[in-house]
Amino acid sequence: MKKSLSTVAALAALVLITGTTTPVNANSHTLKIHLISKGETHQFWQAVKKGAEDQAKKMNATIVFQGPASETMIDKQLEMLDAAIATKPDAIGYAALGTTQSVPKLEAANKAGIPVYMFDTAASCPGALGTASTCALGVAYTNSTAAGKLAADKMNTLLKGKGKVLVVGHSQTNQTGIDRAKGFIDQMKKYKGIKLLKTQYAEGGDALKAQEIISAALVANKDLKGVYATNEGISIGAGQAFKARKLKNGTVKLIGFDSGKQQMENIKSGLQTGAITQSPMGIGAKTVEALVNYVRDKKVPAPLIDTGFYYYDKSNIAEPQIAGNLYE
């Protein structure tokens, strides 16, 4: 089962990064699409942006991509969403920081005749997503619960079914953060030889805060065997904590999330064991494809587009189907 999950996810990611060959109607005007992200400077969001821009070029559309400086800045993101609606673009893509705060604004976009397709994380829209929704047509996302479960399976295998494990999450408010932690925790509870410590959070994926949390856990639990970090920032913080304690590589297994230059270097060196990564370029591409096809041809997108995930470590990080979805 574990092998099947990894294989399917990897194949899905490979397909996504190839984009689409949807023909462009030469008579169509260039569409303007606003993408409101959960962040902008983080390399993950830059990869999403690239996927969106590459897809837009193929489909005669332009992208306005923006997000707040920090993934804790919900109010700032909502201001950006308001501003985007006010410009009356052809369509909006939206990644929800909070699960409920954006719903009235998304409903306002719907009333204004602006189609919305969400990406990465969905808002808690009332009722089903789709053309009948007052909120959004759907969401292009990573199945974060399933990804968390895969991380738990990998951790259990690494620890041979025994040991203490700490989960450090990056958000208790956005659904992606919630699901990544919950998927791991629920799956790990099935392994009776694993003892889960109390889950802790470094909100927004603050690497320094994560380092402090994990350093304290290492002192309080001399027999700690595994750490699961739910995003790139926390993974980096965990690596720093390991370095500060001068742990021998592999003493404590670390499974992170996403990629990034530092995390990839830590995996190659053996400081970090592995990570789950998504297809950020695929998320951007599929969001744009869904919106352009809907605006131009009234082709209704699927309410849920699973963009894939997979596990990588030092042994497979250079494989084409994985390397193509990693970013620095």
VEXROFI-403254 format. One record per residue (C-alpha): y, z, x. Coordinates in nm, 3 decimals, padded with zeros to 5 digits. Layout:
# residues N
Y:Y; Z:Z; X:X $
...
//
This chain:
# residues 328
Y:00.000; Z:00.000; X:00.000 $
Y:00.243; Z:00.087; X:00.280 $
Y:00.172; Z:-00.241; X:00.458 $
Y:00.229; Z:-00.432; X:00.135 $
Y:00.567; Z:-00.268; X:00.077 $
Y:00.688; Z:-00.349; X:00.428 $
Y:00.564; Z:-00.708; X:00.414 $
Y:00.709; Z:-00.788; X:00.074 $
Y:01.043; Z:-00.635; X:00.164 $
Y:01.062; Z:-00.823; X:00.493 $
Y:00.983; Z:-01.155; X:00.327 $
Y:01.243; Z:-01.088; X:00.059 $
Y:01.503; Z:-01.016; X:00.325 $
Y:01.416; Z:-01.333; X:00.516 $
Y:01.461; Z:-01.547; X:00.206 $
Y:01.794; Z:-01.384; X:00.126 $
Y:01.961; Z:-01.451; X:00.459 $
Y:01.891; Z:-01.824; X:00.429 $
Y:02.138; Z:-01.836; X:00.140 $
Y:02.126; Z:-02.105; X:-00.125 $
Y:02.164; Z:-02.479; X:-00.146 $
Y:02.319; Z:-02.475; X:-00.493 $
Y:02.516; Z:-02.801; X:-00.523 $
Y:02.892; Z:-02.778; X:-00.566 $
Y:03.062; Z:-02.963; X:-00.849 $
Y:03.333; Z:-03.157; X:-00.666 $
Y:03.553; Z:-03.150; X:-00.975 $
Y:03.549; Z:-02.770; X:-00.995 $
Y:03.850; Z:-02.580; X:-00.873 $
Y:03.808; Z:-02.328; X:-00.595 $
Y:03.714; Z:-01.997; X:-00.754 $
Y:03.876; Z:-01.672; X:-00.645 $
Y:03.644; Z:-01.371; X:-00.638 $
Y:03.745; Z:-01.014; X:-00.556 $
Y:03.477; Z:-00.793; X:-00.401 $
Y:03.557; Z:-00.421; X:-00.412 $
Y:03.327; Z:-00.247; X:-00.166 $
Y:03.253; Z:00.120; X:-00.096 $
Y:03.401; Z:00.072; X:00.250 $
Y:03.540; Z:-00.197; X:00.476 $
Y:03.538; Z:-00.100; X:00.843 $
Y:03.171; Z:00.007; X:00.856 $
Y:02.951; Z:-00.264; X:01.006 $
Y:02.722; Z:-00.263; X:00.704 $
Y:03.010; Z:-00.368; X:00.478 $
Y:03.122; Z:-00.626; X:00.730 $
Y:02.773; Z:-00.777; X:00.708 $
Y:02.796; Z:-00.779; X:00.328 $
Y:03.135; Z:-00.949; X:00.361 $
Y:02.994; Z:-01.215; X:00.592 $
Y:02.708; Z:-01.290; X:00.355 $
Y:02.955; Z:-01.321; X:00.068 $
Y:03.193; Z:-01.545; X:00.262 $
Y:02.917; Z:-01.771; X:00.388 $
Y:02.786; Z:-01.813; X:00.034 $
Y:03.135; Z:-01.871; X:-00.105 $
Y:03.193; Z:-02.159; X:00.138 $
Y:02.880; Z:-02.329; X:00.007 $
Y:02.996; Z:-02.295; X:-00.353 $
Y:03.369; Z:-02.380; X:-00.331 $
Y:03.494; Z:-02.024; X:-00.375 $
Y:03.714; Z:-01.785; X:-00.180 $
Y:03.657; Z:-01.415; X:-00.130 $
Y:03.904; Z:-01.126; X:-00.127 $
Y:03.702; Z:-00.837; X:00.020 $
Y:03.832; Z:-00.482; X:00.045 $
Y:03.721; Z:-00.122; X:00.038 $
Y:03.856; Z:00.224; X:00.123 $
Y:03.855; Z:00.364; X:00.475 $
Y:03.598; Z:00.628; X:00.378 $
Y:03.314; Z:00.628; X:00.126 $
Y:03.447; Z:00.956; X:-00.012 $
Y:03.775; Z:00.796; X:-00.127 $
Y:03.682; Z:00.725; X:-00.489 $
Y:04.042; Z:00.737; X:-00.614 $
Y:04.153; Z:00.482; X:-00.356 $
Y:03.868; Z:00.250; X:-00.450 $
Y:03.959; Z:00.277; X:-00.818 $
Y:04.318; Z:00.180; X:-00.729 $
Y:04.181; Z:-00.128; X:-00.558 $
Y:03.975; Z:-00.213; X:-00.865 $
Y:04.283; Z:-00.179; X:-01.088 $
Y:04.482; Z:-00.404; X:-00.855 $
Y:04.206; Z:-00.665; X:-00.850 $
Y:04.189; Z:-00.675; X:-01.231 $
Y:04.567; Z:-00.714; X:-01.248 $
Y:04.552; Z:-01.035; X:-01.040 $
Y:04.315; Z:-01.191; X:-01.298 $
Y:04.063; Z:-01.340; X:-01.053 $
Y:03.780; Z:-01.565; X:-01.172 $
Y:03.530; Z:-01.284; X:-01.115 $
Y:03.486; Z:-00.940; X:-00.958 $
Y:03.206; Z:-00.790; X:-00.753 $
Y:03.201; Z:-00.410; X:-00.745 $
Y:03.008; Z:-00.145; X:-00.549 $
Y:03.041; Z:00.190; X:-00.724 $
Y:03.135; Z:00.499; X:-00.523 $
Y:03.117; Z:00.726; X:-00.828 $
Y:02.864; Z:00.661; X:-01.102 $
Y:03.097; Z:00.718; X:-01.400 $
Y:03.463; Z:00.705; X:-01.290 $
Y:03.482; Z:00.325; X:-01.276 $
Y:03.326; Z:00.252; X:-01.616 $
Y:03.654; Z:00.241; X:-01.817 $
Y:03.803; Z:00.006; X:-01.557 $
Y:03.501; Z:-00.223; X:-01.561 $
Y:03.524; Z:-00.230; X:-01.940 $
Y:03.892; Z:-00.325; X:-01.904 $
Y:03.790; Z:-00.619; X:-01.683 $
Y:03.538; Z:-00.723; X:-01.946 $
Y:03.804; Z:-00.714; X:-02.219 $
Y:04.029; Z:-00.927; X:-01.997 $
Y:03.753; Z:-01.189; X:-01.974 $
Y:03.679; Z:-01.123; X:-01.606 $
Y:03.303; Z:-01.123; X:-01.539 $
Y:03.179; Z:-00.841; X:-01.315 $
Y:02.860; Z:-00.829; X:-01.111 $
Y:02.796; Z:-00.509; X:-00.919 $
Y:02.646; Z:-00.485; X:-00.572 $
Y:02.475; Z:-00.220; X:-00.360 $
Y:02.535; Z:00.061; X:-00.611 $
Y:02.577; Z:00.036; X:-00.987 $
Y:02.810; Z:00.235; X:-01.206 $
Y:02.651; Z:00.417; X:-01.501 $
Y:02.737; Z:00.150; X:-01.754 $
Y:02.656; Z:00.236; X:-02.116 $
Y:02.363; Z:00.036; X:-02.251 $
Y:02.182; Z:-00.248; X:-02.077 $
Y:02.346; Z:-00.473; X:-01.821 $
Y:02.394; Z:-00.837; X:-01.914 $
Y:02.614; Z:-01.060; X:-02.127 $
Y:02.616; Z:-00.806; X:-02.411 $
Y:02.734; Z:-00.531; X:-02.177 $
Y:03.093; Z:-00.409; X:-02.199 $
Y:03.069; Z:-00.320; X:-01.829 $
Y:02.886; Z:-00.566; X:-01.603 $
Y:02.640; Z:-00.854; X:-01.594 $
Y:02.410; Z:-00.681; X:-01.347 $
Y:02.371; Z:-00.551; X:-00.992 $
Y:02.241; Z:-00.690; X:-00.661 $
Y:02.093; Z:-00.391; X:-00.488 $
Y:01.836; Z:-00.239; X:-00.260 $
Y:01.572; Z:-00.036; X:-00.441 $
Y:01.681; Z:00.283; X:-00.266 $
Y:01.416; Z:00.500; X:-00.430 $
Y:01.137; Z:00.273; X:-00.307 $
Y:01.300; Z:00.253; X:00.037 $
Y:01.308; Z:00.633; X:00.055 $
Y:00.940; Z:00.643; X:-00.038 $
Y:00.856; Z:00.400; X:00.242 $
Y:01.045; Z:00.620; X:00.489 $
Y:00.840; Z:00.920; X:00.370 $
Y:00.514; Z:00.731; X:00.415 $
Y:00.615; Z:00.634; X:00.767 $
Y:00.720; Z:00.991; X:00.851 $
Y:00.392; Z:01.134; X:00.722 $
Y:00.198; Z:00.887; X:00.936 $
Y:00.405; Z:00.970; X:01.244 $
Y:00.348; Z:01.344; X:01.194 $
Y:-00.020; Z:01.296; X:01.106 $
Y:00.035; Z:01.484; X:00.783 $
Y:00.169; Z:01.812; X:00.929 $
Y:00.505; Z:01.965; X:01.016 $
Y:00.856; Z:02.063; X:00.906 $
Y:01.094; Z:01.787; X:00.800 $
Y:01.469; Z:01.800; X:00.735 $
Y:01.648; Z:01.554; X:00.504 $
Y:02.018; Z:01.500; X:00.572 $
Y:02.190; Z:01.296; X:00.300 $
Y:02.523; Z:01.114; X:00.302 $
Y:02.623; Z:01.149; X:-00.064 $
Y:02.550; Z:01.359; X:-00.369 $
Y:02.772; Z:01.146; X:-00.593 $
Y:02.690; Z:00.778; X:-00.546 $
Y:02.357; Z:00.655; X:-00.677 $
Y:02.248; Z:00.491; X:-00.353 $
Y:02.278; Z:00.818; X:-00.161 $
Y:02.107; Z:01.011; X:-00.439 $
Y:01.816; Z:00.766; X:-00.461 $
Y:01.756; Z:00.738; X:-00.086 $
Y:01.713; Z:01.114; X:-00.062 $
Y:01.520; Z:01.156; X:-00.386 $
Y:01.275; Z:00.875; X:-00.310 $
Y:01.191; Z:01.036; X:00.024 $
Y:01.168; Z:01.391; X:-00.110 $
Y:00.953; Z:01.304; X:-00.412 $
Y:00.711; Z:01.101; X:-00.203 $
Y:00.692; Z:01.360; X:00.076 $
Y:00.598; Z:01.632; X:-00.173 $
Y:00.270; Z:01.447; X:-00.219 $
Y:00.178; Z:01.524; X:00.141 $
Y:00.068; Z:01.886; X:00.127 $
Y:00.078; Z:01.940; X:00.504 $
Y:00.449; Z:01.858; X:00.522 $
Y:00.706; Z:02.135; X:00.468 $
Y:01.046; Z:02.011; X:00.355 $
Y:01.343; Z:02.222; X:00.458 $
Y:01.640; Z:02.252; X:00.222 $
Y:01.820; Z:01.918; X:00.200 $
Y:02.166; Z:01.919; X:00.356 $
Y:02.457; Z:01.674; X:00.329 $
Y:02.718; Z:01.527; X:00.559 $
Y:02.932; Z:01.365; X:00.291 $
Y:03.031; Z:01.008; X:00.361 $
Y:02.787; Z:00.992; X:00.650 $
Y:03.011; Z:01.183; X:00.890 $
Y:02.831; Z:01.164; X:01.226 $
Y:02.996; Z:01.478; X:01.369 $
Y:02.906; Z:01.685; X:01.064 $
Y:02.552; Z:01.549; X:01.075 $
Y:02.527; Z:01.646; X:01.442 $
Y:02.635; Z:02.002; X:01.358 $
Y:02.382; Z:02.030; X:01.073 $
Y:02.091; Z:01.899; X:01.278 $
Y:02.183; Z:02.101; X:01.588 $
Y:02.178; Z:02.417; X:01.376 $
Y:01.845; Z:02.317; X:01.221 $
Y:01.692; Z:02.264; X:01.566 $
Y:01.799; Z:02.614; X:01.670 $
Y:01.675; Z:02.778; X:01.350 $
Y:01.348; Z:02.582; X:01.341 $
Y:01.189; Z:02.555; X:01.682 $
Y:00.896; Z:02.376; X:01.520 $
Y:01.101; Z:02.108; X:01.342 $
Y:00.905; Z:01.783; X:01.365 $
Y:01.100; Z:01.526; X:01.164 $
Y:01.447; Z:01.430; X:01.044 $
Y:01.527; Z:01.174; X:00.776 $
Y:01.887; Z:01.047; X:00.786 $
Y:02.001; Z:00.852; X:00.481 $
Y:02.262; Z:00.630; X:00.647 $
Y:02.384; Z:00.500; X:00.981 $
Y:02.642; Z:00.772; X:01.046 $
Y:02.392; Z:01.051; X:00.995 $
Y:02.136; Z:00.871; X:01.211 $
Y:02.391; Z:00.853; X:01.493 $
Y:02.477; Z:01.220; X:01.448 $
Y:02.108; Z:01.311; X:01.467 $
Y:02.074; Z:01.117; X:01.792 $
Y:02.370; Z:01.306; X:01.936 $
Y:02.212; Z:01.637; X:01.835 $
Y:01.889; Z:01.537; X:02.009 $
Y:02.081; Z:01.446; X:02.325 $
Y:02.276; Z:01.773; X:02.321 $
Y:01.952; Z:01.969; X:02.297 $
Y:01.800; Z:01.749; X:02.571 $
Y:01.495; Z:01.682; X:02.359 $
Y:01.227; Z:01.463; X:02.508 $
Y:01.205; Z:01.136; X:02.316 $
Y:00.959; Z:01.165; X:02.030 $
Y:00.961; Z:01.546; X:02.018 $
Y:01.129; Z:01.524; X:01.678 $
Y:01.072; Z:01.204; X:01.482 $
Y:01.390; Z:01.051; X:01.344 $
Y:01.387; Z:00.790; X:01.069 $
Y:01.731; Z:00.659; X:00.981 $
Y:01.882; Z:00.401; X:00.748 $
Y:02.061; Z:00.069; X:00.807 $
Y:02.130; Z:-00.055; X:01.162 $
Y:02.445; Z:-00.075; X:01.379 $
Y:02.475; Z:-00.100; X:01.757 $
Y:02.428; Z:00.269; X:01.841 $
Y:02.135; Z:00.320; X:01.609 $
Y:01.963; Z:00.007; X:01.739 $
Y:02.013; Z:00.120; X:02.099 $
Y:01.868; Z:00.462; X:02.012 $
Y:01.560; Z:00.297; X:01.863 $
Y:01.512; Z:00.070; X:02.164 $
Y:01.543; Z:00.367; X:02.401 $
Y:01.301; Z:00.581; X:02.202 $
Y:01.558; Z:00.847; X:02.111 $
Y:01.522; Z:00.745; X:01.745 $
Y:01.183; Z:00.654; X:01.603 $
Y:01.279; Z:00.391; X:01.346 $
Y:01.487; Z:00.309; X:01.041 $
Y:01.487; Z:00.147; X:00.701 $
Y:01.729; Z:-00.139; X:00.670 $
Y:01.852; Z:-00.350; X:00.385 $
Y:01.966; Z:-00.712; X:00.371 $
Y:02.344; Z:-00.665; X:00.370 $
Y:02.412; Z:-01.035; X:00.407 $
Y:02.173; Z:-01.099; X:00.120 $
Y:02.356; Z:-00.846; X:-00.098 $
Y:02.685; Z:-01.029; X:-00.042 $
Y:02.534; Z:-01.374; X:-00.086 $
Y:02.346; Z:-01.295; X:-00.406 $
Y:02.651; Z:-01.129; X:-00.563 $
Y:02.867; Z:-01.435; X:-00.502 $
Y:02.593; Z:-01.673; X:-00.613 $
Y:02.547; Z:-01.484; X:-00.940 $
Y:02.920; Z:-01.483; X:-01.018 $
Y:02.991; Z:-01.846; X:-00.925 $
Y:02.695; Z:-01.977; X:-01.124 $
Y:02.802; Z:-01.772; X:-01.424 $
Y:03.168; Z:-01.876; X:-01.413 $
Y:03.098; Z:-02.243; X:-01.352 $
Y:02.782; Z:-02.309; X:-01.548 $
Y:02.738; Z:-02.001; X:-01.769 $
Y:02.408; Z:-01.944; X:-01.592 $
Y:02.329; Z:-01.581; X:-01.678 $
Y:02.211; Z:-01.389; X:-01.369 $
Y:01.924; Z:-01.143; X:-01.377 $
Y:02.054; Z:-00.794; X:-01.459 $
Y:01.878; Z:-00.662; X:-01.147 $
Y:01.850; Z:-00.858; X:-00.823 $
Y:01.644; Z:-00.665; X:-00.567 $
Y:01.766; Z:-00.780; X:-00.226 $
Y:01.488; Z:-00.621; X:-00.022 $
Y:01.434; Z:-00.361; X:00.252 $
Y:01.195; Z:-00.299; X:00.538 $
Y:01.106; Z:-00.056; X:00.815 $
Y:01.172; Z:-00.139; X:01.179 $
Y:01.115; Z:00.034; X:01.510 $
Y:01.096; Z:-00.052; X:01.879 $
Y:00.783; Z:-00.259; X:01.826 $
Y:00.928; Z:-00.507; X:01.576 $
Y:01.308; Z:-00.488; X:01.611 $
Y:01.322; Z:-00.828; X:01.785 $
Y:01.107; Z:-01.012; X:01.531 $
Y:01.308; Z:-01.294; X:01.366 $
Y:01.262; Z:-01.176; X:01.007 $
Y:01.398; Z:-00.834; X:01.102 $
Y:01.656; Z:-00.923; X:01.366 $
Y:01.818; Z:-01.162; X:01.118 $
Y:01.913; Z:-00.873; X:00.892 $
Y:02.031; Z:-00.626; X:01.157 $
Y:02.396; Z:-00.598; X:01.252 $
Y:02.590; Z:-00.447; X:01.540 $
//
